[in-house]
Amino acid sequence: MNWLLNLQTPIILSLQILIIPTRNNMMKKIFEEEFMMR
């Protein structure tokens, strides 16, 4: 059970590292589009 947790943590961390920048880019893109529309 413990080794499973140890295996899981780096996977989740790396996923977050991948997901967070793309989400920030999407938010920025949406914000810029909204801003340009006005």
mmCIF entry with sequence, helices, sheets and N, C-alpha, C, O atoms, coordinates in Angstrom:
data_MODEL
# 
_entry.id   MODEL 
# 
_entity.id                         1 
_entity.type                       polymer 
_entity.pdbx_number_of_molecules   1 
# 
_entity_poly.entity_id                      1 
_entity_poly.type                           'polypeptide(L)' 
_entity_poly.nstd_linkage                   no 
_entity_poly.nstd_monomer                   no 
_entity_poly.pdbx_seq_one_letter_code       MNWLLNLQTPIILSLQILIIPTRNNMMKKIFEEEFMMR 
_entity_poly.pdbx_seq_one_letter_code_can   MNWLLNLQTPIILSLQILIIPTRNNMMKKIFEEEFMMR 
_entity_poly.pdbx_strand_id                 A 
# 
loop_
_entity_poly_seq.entity_id 
_entity_poly_seq.num 
_entity_poly_seq.mon_id 
_entity_poly_seq.hetero 
1 1  MET n 
1 2  ASN n 
1 3  TRP n 
1 4  LEU n 
1 5  LEU n 
1 6  ASN n 
1 7  LEU n 
1 8  GLN n 
1 9  THR n 
1 10 PRO n 
1 11 ILE n 
1 12 ILE n 
1 13 LEU n 
1 14 SER n 
1 15 LEU n 
1 16 GLN n 
1 17 ILE n 
1 18 LEU n 
1 19 ILE n 
1 20 ILE n 
1 21 PRO n 
1 22 THR n 
1 23 ARG n 
1 24 ASN n 
1 25 ASN n 
1 26 MET n 
1 27 MET n 
1 28 LYS n 
1 29 LYS n 
1 30 ILE n 
1 31 PHE n 
1 32 GLU n 
1 33 GLU n 
1 34 GLU n 
1 35 PHE n 
1 36 MET n 
1 37 MET n 
1 38 ARG n 
# 
_struct_asym.id          A 
_struct_asym.entity_id   1 
# 
_struct_conf.conf_type_id            HELX_P 
_struct_conf.id                      HELX_P1 
_struct_conf.pdbx_PDB_helix_id       AA1 
_struct_conf.beg_label_comp_id       ASN 
_struct_conf.beg_label_asym_id       A 
_struct_conf.beg_label_seq_id        2 
_struct_conf.pdbx_beg_PDB_ins_code   ? 
_struct_conf.end_label_comp_id       MET 
_struct_conf.end_label_asym_id       A 
_struct_conf.end_label_seq_id        37 
_struct_conf.pdbx_end_PDB_ins_code   ? 
_struct_conf.beg_auth_comp_id        ASN 
_struct_conf.beg_auth_asym_id        A 
_struct_conf.beg_auth_seq_id         2 
_struct_conf.end_auth_comp_id        MET 
_struct_conf.end_auth_asym_id        A 
_struct_conf.end_auth_seq_id         37 
_struct_conf.pdbx_PDB_helix_class    1 
_struct_conf.details                 ? 
_struct_conf.pdbx_PDB_helix_length   36 
# 
_struct_conf_type.id          HELX_P 
_struct_conf_type.criteria    ? 
_struct_conf_type.reference   ? 
# 
loop_
_atom_site.group_PDB 
_atom_site.id 
_atom_site.type_symbol 
_atom_site.label_atom_id 
_atom_site.label_alt_id 
_atom_site.label_comp_id 
_atom_site.label_asym_id 
_atom_site.label_entity_id 
_atom_site.label_seq_id 
_atom_site.pdbx_PDB_ins_code 
_atom_site.Cartn_x 
_atom_site.Cartn_y 
_atom_site.Cartn_z 
_atom_site.occupancy 
_atom_site.B_iso_or_equiv 
_atom_site.pdbx_formal_charge 
_atom_site.auth_seq_id 
_atom_site.auth_comp_id 
_atom_site.auth_asym_id 
_atom_site.auth_atom_id 
_atom_site.pdbx_PDB_model_num 
ATOM 1   N N  . MET A 1 1  ? 0.847   -1.207 0.000   1.00 0.00 ? 1  MET A N  1 
ATOM 2   C CA . MET A 1 1  ? 0.000   0.000  0.000   1.00 0.00 ? 1  MET A CA 1 
ATOM 3   C C  . MET A 1 1  ? 0.881   1.255  0.000   1.00 0.00 ? 1  MET A C  1 
ATOM 4   O O  . MET A 1 1  ? 0.605   2.223  -0.709  1.00 0.00 ? 1  MET A O  1 
ATOM 5   N N  . ASN A 1 2  ? 1.922   1.220  0.790   1.00 0.00 ? 2  ASN A N  1 
ATOM 6   C CA . ASN A 1 2  ? 2.786   2.388  0.909   1.00 0.00 ? 2  ASN A CA 1 
ATOM 7   C C  . ASN A 1 2  ? 3.532   2.674  -0.387  1.00 0.00 ? 2  ASN A C  1 
ATOM 8   O O  . ASN A 1 2  ? 3.684   3.828  -0.785  1.00 0.00 ? 2  ASN A O  1 
ATOM 9   N N  . TRP A 1 3  ? 3.992   1.619  -1.036  1.00 0.00 ? 3  TRP A N  1 
ATOM 10  C CA . TRP A 1 3  ? 4.729   1.821  -2.296  1.00 0.00 ? 3  TRP A CA 1 
ATOM 11  C C  . TRP A 1 3  ? 3.810   2.376  -3.377  1.00 0.00 ? 3  TRP A C  1 
ATOM 12  O O  . TRP A 1 3  ? 4.249   3.110  -4.262  1.00 0.00 ? 3  TRP A O  1 
ATOM 13  N N  . LEU A 1 4  ? 2.530   2.017  -3.295  1.00 0.00 ? 4  LEU A N  1 
ATOM 14  C CA . LEU A 1 4  ? 1.560   2.530  -4.268  1.00 0.00 ? 4  LEU A CA 1 
ATOM 15  C C  . LEU A 1 4  ? 1.421   4.043  -4.104  1.00 0.00 ? 4  LEU A C  1 
ATOM 16  O O  . LEU A 1 4  ? 1.372   4.784  -5.086  1.00 0.00 ? 4  LEU A O  1 
ATOM 17  N N  . LEU A 1 5  ? 1.359   4.484  -2.863  1.00 0.00 ? 5  LEU A N  1 
ATOM 18  C CA . LEU A 1 5  ? 1.283   5.919  -2.572  1.00 0.00 ? 5  LEU A CA 1 
ATOM 19  C C  . LEU A 1 5  ? 2.534   6.631  -3.061  1.00 0.00 ? 5  LEU A C  1 
ATOM 20  O O  . LEU A 1 5  ? 2.459   7.710  -3.650  1.00 0.00 ? 5  LEU A O  1 
ATOM 21  N N  . ASN A 1 6  ? 3.680   6.019  -2.813  1.00 0.00 ? 6  ASN A N  1 
ATOM 22  C CA . ASN A 1 6  ? 4.945   6.611  -3.252  1.00 0.00 ? 6  ASN A CA 1 
ATOM 23  C C  . ASN A 1 6  ? 5.005   6.711  -4.766  1.00 0.00 ? 6  ASN A C  1 
ATOM 24  O O  . ASN A 1 6  ? 5.590   7.645  -5.314  1.00 0.00 ? 6  ASN A O  1 
ATOM 25  N N  . LEU A 1 7  ? 4.405   5.759  -5.427  1.00 0.00 ? 7  LEU A N  1 
ATOM 26  C CA . LEU A 1 7  ? 4.387   5.762  -6.891  1.00 0.00 ? 7  LEU A CA 1 
ATOM 27  C C  . LEU A 1 7  ? 3.413   6.823  -7.405  1.00 0.00 ? 7  LEU A C  1 
ATOM 28  O O  . LEU A 1 7  ? 3.653   7.468  -8.426  1.00 0.00 ? 7  LEU A O  1 
ATOM 29  N N  . GLN A 1 8  ? 2.329   6.984  -6.685  1.00 0.00 ? 8  GLN A N  1 
ATOM 30  C CA . GLN A 1 8  ? 1.250   7.866  -7.126  1.00 0.00 ? 8  GLN A CA 1 
ATOM 31  C C  . GLN A 1 8  ? 1.624   9.342  -7.022  1.00 0.00 ? 8  GLN A C  1 
ATOM 32  O O  . GLN A 1 8  ? 1.265   10.140 -7.888  1.00 0.00 ? 8  GLN A O  1 
ATOM 33  N N  . THR A 1 9  ? 2.336   9.699  -5.976  1.00 0.00 ? 9  THR A N  1 
ATOM 34  C CA . THR A 1 9  ? 2.638   11.108 -5.721  1.00 0.00 ? 9  THR A CA 1 
ATOM 35  C C  . THR A 1 9  ? 3.399   11.786 -6.853  1.00 0.00 ? 9  THR A C  1 
ATOM 36  O O  . THR A 1 9  ? 2.981   12.864 -7.277  1.00 0.00 ? 9  THR A O  1 
ATOM 37  N N  . PRO A 1 10 ? 4.495   11.219 -7.374  1.00 0.00 ? 10 PRO A N  1 
ATOM 38  C CA . PRO A 1 10 ? 5.203   11.892 -8.475  1.00 0.00 ? 10 PRO A CA 1 
ATOM 39  C C  . PRO A 1 10 ? 4.350   12.013 -9.728  1.00 0.00 ? 10 PRO A C  1 
ATOM 40  O O  . PRO A 1 10 ? 4.487   12.974 -10.486 1.00 0.00 ? 10 PRO A O  1 
ATOM 41  N N  . ILE A 1 11 ? 3.473   11.044 -9.946  1.00 0.00 ? 11 ILE A N  1 
ATOM 42  C CA . ILE A 1 11 ? 2.601   11.097 -11.128 1.00 0.00 ? 11 ILE A CA 1 
ATOM 43  C C  . ILE A 1 11 ? 1.652   12.291 -11.013 1.00 0.00 ? 11 ILE A C  1 
ATOM 44  O O  . ILE A 1 11 ? 1.476   13.051 -11.966 1.00 0.00 ? 11 ILE A O  1 
ATOM 45  N N  . ILE A 1 12 ? 1.051   12.443 -9.849  1.00 0.00 ? 12 ILE A N  1 
ATOM 46  C CA . ILE A 1 12 ? 0.132   13.567 -9.624  1.00 0.00 ? 12 ILE A CA 1 
ATOM 47  C C  . ILE A 1 12 ? 0.871   14.892 -9.733  1.00 0.00 ? 12 ILE A C  1 
ATOM 48  O O  . ILE A 1 12 ? 0.370   15.847 -10.325 1.00 0.00 ? 12 ILE A O  1 
ATOM 49  N N  . LEU A 1 13 ? 2.071   14.941 -9.155  1.00 0.00 ? 13 LEU A N  1 
ATOM 50  C CA . LEU A 1 13 ? 2.864   16.175 -9.210  1.00 0.00 ? 13 LEU A CA 1 
ATOM 51  C C  . LEU A 1 13 ? 3.205   16.546 -10.643 1.00 0.00 ? 13 LEU A C  1 
ATOM 52  O O  . LEU A 1 13 ? 3.080   17.704 -11.041 1.00 0.00 ? 13 LEU A O  1 
ATOM 53  N N  . SER A 1 14 ? 3.633   15.562 -11.413 1.00 0.00 ? 14 SER A N  1 
ATOM 54  C CA . SER A 1 14 ? 4.005   15.848 -12.804 1.00 0.00 ? 14 SER A CA 1 
ATOM 55  C C  . SER A 1 14 ? 2.773   16.239 -13.619 1.00 0.00 ? 14 SER A C  1 
ATOM 56  O O  . SER A 1 14 ? 2.858   17.082 -14.512 1.00 0.00 ? 14 SER A O  1 
ATOM 57  N N  . LEU A 1 15 ? 1.643   15.633 -13.315 1.00 0.00 ? 15 LEU A N  1 
ATOM 58  C CA . LEU A 1 15 ? 0.402   16.008 -13.999 1.00 0.00 ? 15 LEU A CA 1 
ATOM 59  C C  . LEU A 1 15 ? 0.053   17.462 -13.705 1.00 0.00 ? 15 LEU A C  1 
ATOM 60  O O  . LEU A 1 15 ? -0.319  18.214 -14.606 1.00 0.00 ? 15 LEU A O  1 
ATOM 61  N N  . GLN A 1 16 ? 0.176   17.850 -12.442 1.00 0.00 ? 16 GLN A N  1 
ATOM 62  C CA . GLN A 1 16 ? -0.123  19.239 -12.077 1.00 0.00 ? 16 GLN A CA 1 
ATOM 63  C C  . GLN A 1 16 ? 0.827   20.195 -12.774 1.00 0.00 ? 16 GLN A C  1 
ATOM 64  O O  . GLN A 1 16 ? 0.421   21.262 -13.233 1.00 0.00 ? 16 GLN A O  1 
ATOM 65  N N  . ILE A 1 17 ? 2.090   19.812 -12.850 1.00 0.00 ? 17 ILE A N  1 
ATOM 66  C CA . ILE A 1 17 ? 3.075   20.671 -13.515 1.00 0.00 ? 17 ILE A CA 1 
ATOM 67  C C  . ILE A 1 17 ? 2.709   20.851 -14.985 1.00 0.00 ? 17 ILE A C  1 
ATOM 68  O O  . ILE A 1 17 ? 2.923   21.919 -15.558 1.00 0.00 ? 17 ILE A O  1 
ATOM 69  N N  . LEU A 1 18 ? 2.158   19.806 -15.591 1.00 0.00 ? 18 LEU A N  1 
ATOM 70  C CA . LEU A 1 18 ? 1.757   19.892 -16.998 1.00 0.00 ? 18 LEU A CA 1 
ATOM 71  C C  . LEU A 1 18 ? 0.457   20.675 -17.158 1.00 0.00 ? 18 LEU A C  1 
ATOM 72  O O  . LEU A 1 18 ? 0.315   21.476 -18.082 1.00 0.00 ? 18 LEU A O  1 
ATOM 73  N N  . ILE A 1 19 ? -0.482  20.439 -16.254 1.00 0.00 ? 19 ILE A N  1 
ATOM 74  C CA . ILE A 1 19 ? -1.831  21.006 -16.412 1.00 0.00 ? 19 ILE A CA 1 
ATOM 75  C C  . ILE A 1 19 ? -1.883  22.492 -16.071 1.00 0.00 ? 19 ILE A C  1 
ATOM 76  O O  . ILE A 1 19 ? -2.538  23.264 -16.772 1.00 0.00 ? 19 ILE A O  1 
ATOM 77  N N  . ILE A 1 20 ? -1.200  22.900 -15.001 1.00 0.00 ? 20 ILE A N  1 
ATOM 78  C CA . ILE A 1 20 ? -1.313  24.290 -14.530 1.00 0.00 ? 20 ILE A CA 1 
ATOM 79  C C  . ILE A 1 20 ? -0.900  25.314 -15.586 1.00 0.00 ? 20 ILE A C  1 
ATOM 80  O O  . ILE A 1 20 ? -1.641  26.278 -15.779 1.00 0.00 ? 20 ILE A O  1 
ATOM 81  N N  . PRO A 1 21 ? 0.230   25.173 -16.282 1.00 0.00 ? 21 PRO A N  1 
ATOM 82  C CA . PRO A 1 21 ? 0.585   26.173 -17.294 1.00 0.00 ? 21 PRO A CA 1 
ATOM 83  C C  . PRO A 1 21 ? -0.417  26.232 -18.440 1.00 0.00 ? 21 PRO A C  1 
ATOM 84  O O  . PRO A 1 21 ? -0.732  27.319 -18.924 1.00 0.00 ? 21 PRO A O  1 
ATOM 85  N N  . THR A 1 22 ? -0.919  25.090 -18.880 1.00 0.00 ? 22 THR A N  1 
ATOM 86  C CA . THR A 1 22 ? -1.872  25.100 -19.991 1.00 0.00 ? 22 THR A CA 1 
ATOM 87  C C  . THR A 1 22 ? -3.171  25.775 -19.566 1.00 0.00 ? 22 THR A C  1 
ATOM 88  O O  . THR A 1 22 ? -3.794  26.487 -20.353 1.00 0.00 ? 22 THR A O  1 
ATOM 89  N N  . ARG A 1 23 ? -3.575  25.548 -18.317 1.00 0.00 ? 23 ARG A N  1 
ATOM 90  C CA . ARG A 1 23 ? -4.786  26.188 -17.825 1.00 0.00 ? 23 ARG A CA 1 
ATOM 91  C C  . ARG A 1 23 ? -4.581  27.694 -17.725 1.00 0.00 ? 23 ARG A C  1 
ATOM 92  O O  . ARG A 1 23 ? -5.476  28.471 -18.058 1.00 0.00 ? 23 ARG A O  1 
ATOM 93  N N  . ASN A 1 24 ? -3.413  28.101 -17.272 1.00 0.00 ? 24 ASN A N  1 
ATOM 94  C CA . ASN A 1 24 ? -3.109  29.533 -17.185 1.00 0.00 ? 24 ASN A CA 1 
ATOM 95  C C  . ASN A 1 24 ? -3.106  30.159 -18.572 1.00 0.00 ? 24 ASN A C  1 
ATOM 96  O O  . ASN A 1 24 ? -3.599  31.272 -18.752 1.00 0.00 ? 24 ASN A O  1 
ATOM 97  N N  . ASN A 1 25 ? -2.555  29.454 -19.550 1.00 0.00 ? 25 ASN A N  1 
ATOM 98  C CA . ASN A 1 25 ? -2.535  29.963 -20.922 1.00 0.00 ? 25 ASN A CA 1 
ATOM 99  C C  . ASN A 1 25 ? -3.950  30.105 -21.466 1.00 0.00 ? 25 ASN A C  1 
ATOM 100 O O  . ASN A 1 25 ? -4.267  31.087 -22.138 1.00 0.00 ? 25 ASN A O  1 
ATOM 101 N N  . MET A 1 26 ? -4.794  29.133 -21.176 1.00 0.00 ? 26 MET A N  1 
ATOM 102 C CA . MET A 1 26 ? -6.180  29.197 -21.640 1.00 0.00 ? 26 MET A CA 1 
ATOM 103 C C  . MET A 1 26 ? -6.903  30.375 -21.005 1.00 0.00 ? 26 MET A C  1 
ATOM 104 O O  . MET A 1 26 ? -7.636  31.100 -21.678 1.00 0.00 ? 26 MET A O  1 
ATOM 105 N N  . MET A 1 27 ? -6.695  30.561 -19.710 1.00 0.00 ? 27 MET A N  1 
ATOM 106 C CA . MET A 1 27 ? -7.340  31.677 -19.019 1.00 0.00 ? 27 MET A CA 1 
ATOM 107 C C  . MET A 1 27 ? -6.883  33.010 -19.604 1.00 0.00 ? 27 MET A C  1 
ATOM 108 O O  . MET A 1 27 ? -7.679  33.929 -19.798 1.00 0.00 ? 27 MET A O  1 
ATOM 109 N N  . LYS A 1 28 ? -5.600  33.090 -19.875 1.00 0.00 ? 28 LYS A N  1 
ATOM 110 C CA . LYS A 1 28 ? -5.049  34.320 -20.441 1.00 0.00 ? 28 LYS A CA 1 
ATOM 111 C C  . LYS A 1 28 ? -5.637  34.569 -21.822 1.00 0.00 ? 28 LYS A C  1 
ATOM 112 O O  . LYS A 1 28 ? -5.985  35.700 -22.162 1.00 0.00 ? 28 LYS A O  1 
ATOM 113 N N  . LYS A 1 29 ? -5.745  33.527 -22.603 1.00 0.00 ? 29 LYS A N  1 
ATOM 114 C CA . LYS A 1 29 ? -6.276  33.631 -23.959 1.00 0.00 ? 29 LYS A CA 1 
ATOM 115 C C  . LYS A 1 29 ? -7.734  34.103 -23.921 1.00 0.00 ? 29 LYS A C  1 
ATOM 116 O O  . LYS A 1 29 ? -8.126  35.015 -24.649 1.00 0.00 ? 29 LYS A O  1 
ATOM 117 N N  . ILE A 1 30 ? -8.517  33.468 -23.063 1.00 0.00 ? 30 ILE A N  1 
ATOM 118 C CA . ILE A 1 30 ? -9.928  33.838 -22.936 1.00 0.00 ? 30 ILE A CA 1 
ATOM 119 C C  . ILE A 1 30 ? -10.051 35.287 -22.473 1.00 0.00 ? 30 ILE A C  1 
ATOM 120 O O  . ILE A 1 30 ? -10.878 36.041 -22.985 1.00 0.00 ? 30 ILE A O  1 
ATOM 121 N N  . PHE A 1 31 ? -9.232  35.667 -21.511 1.00 0.00 ? 31 PHE A N  1 
ATOM 122 C CA . PHE A 1 31 ? -9.273  37.028 -20.991 1.00 0.00 ? 31 PHE A CA 1 
ATOM 123 C C  . PHE A 1 31 ? -8.923  38.029 -22.087 1.00 0.00 ? 31 PHE A C  1 
ATOM 124 O O  . PHE A 1 31 ? -9.574  39.065 -22.219 1.00 0.00 ? 31 PHE A O  1 
ATOM 125 N N  . GLU A 1 32 ? -7.897  37.718 -22.867 1.00 0.00 ? 32 GLU A N  1 
ATOM 126 C CA . GLU A 1 32 ? -7.491  38.626 -23.945 1.00 0.00 ? 32 GLU A CA 1 
ATOM 127 C C  . GLU A 1 32 ? -8.585  38.743 -24.999 1.00 0.00 ? 32 GLU A C  1 
ATOM 128 O O  . GLU A 1 32 ? -8.845  39.832 -25.511 1.00 0.00 ? 32 GLU A O  1 
ATOM 129 N N  . GLU A 1 33 ? -9.226  37.623 -25.322 1.00 0.00 ? 33 GLU A N  1 
ATOM 130 C CA . GLU A 1 33 ? -10.301 37.664 -26.315 1.00 0.00 ? 33 GLU A CA 1 
ATOM 131 C C  . GLU A 1 33 ? -11.471 38.500 -25.807 1.00 0.00 ? 33 GLU A C  1 
ATOM 132 O O  . GLU A 1 33 ? -12.047 39.293 -26.553 1.00 0.00 ? 33 GLU A O  1 
ATOM 133 N N  . GLU A 1 34 ? -11.815 38.320 -24.543 1.00 0.00 ? 34 GLU A N  1 
ATOM 134 C CA . GLU A 1 34 ? -12.894 39.111 -23.952 1.00 0.00 ? 34 GLU A CA 1 
ATOM 135 C C  . GLU A 1 34 ? -12.534 40.588 -23.969 1.00 0.00 ? 34 GLU A C  1 
ATOM 136 O O  . GLU A 1 34 ? -13.373 41.443 -24.253 1.00 0.00 ? 34 GLU A O  1 
ATOM 137 N N  . PHE A 1 35 ? -11.295 40.871 -23.667 1.00 0.00 ? 35 PHE A N  1 
ATOM 138 C CA . PHE A 1 35 ? -10.835 42.254 -23.605 1.00 0.00 ? 35 PHE A CA 1 
ATOM 139 C C  . PHE A 1 35 ? -10.838 42.888 -24.995 1.00 0.00 ? 35 PHE A C  1 
ATOM 140 O O  . PHE A 1 35 ? -11.178 44.061 -25.149 1.00 0.00 ? 35 PHE A O  1 
ATOM 141 N N  . MET A 1 36 ? -10.459 42.112 -25.996 1.00 0.00 ? 36 MET A N  1 
ATOM 142 C CA . MET A 1 36 ? -10.401 42.633 -27.364 1.00 0.00 ? 36 MET A CA 1 
ATOM 143 C C  . MET A 1 36 ? -11.799 42.872 -27.938 1.00 0.00 ? 36 MET A C  1 
ATOM 144 O O  . MET A 1 36 ? -11.987 43.739 -28.791 1.00 0.00 ? 36 MET A O  1 
ATOM 145 N N  . MET A 1 37 ? -12.759 42.111 -27.471 1.00 0.00 ? 37 MET A N  1 
ATOM 146 C CA . MET A 1 37 ? -14.118 42.237 -27.994 1.00 0.00 ? 37 MET A CA 1 
ATOM 147 C C  . MET A 1 37 ? -14.728 43.589 -27.636 1.00 0.00 ? 37 MET A C  1 
ATOM 148 O O  . MET A 1 37 ? -15.565 44.111 -28.372 1.00 0.00 ? 37 MET A O  1 
ATOM 149 N N  . ARG A 1 38 ? -14.309 44.153 -26.508 1.00 0.00 ? 38 ARG A N  1 
ATOM 150 C CA . ARG A 1 38 ? -14.925 45.409 -26.060 1.00 0.00 ? 38 ARG A CA 1 
ATOM 151 C C  . ARG A 1 38 ? -14.221 46.615 -26.621 1.00 0.00 ? 38 ARG A C  1 
ATOM 152 O O  . ARG A 1 38 ? -14.617 47.747 -26.339 1.00 0.00 ? 38 ARG A O  1 
# 
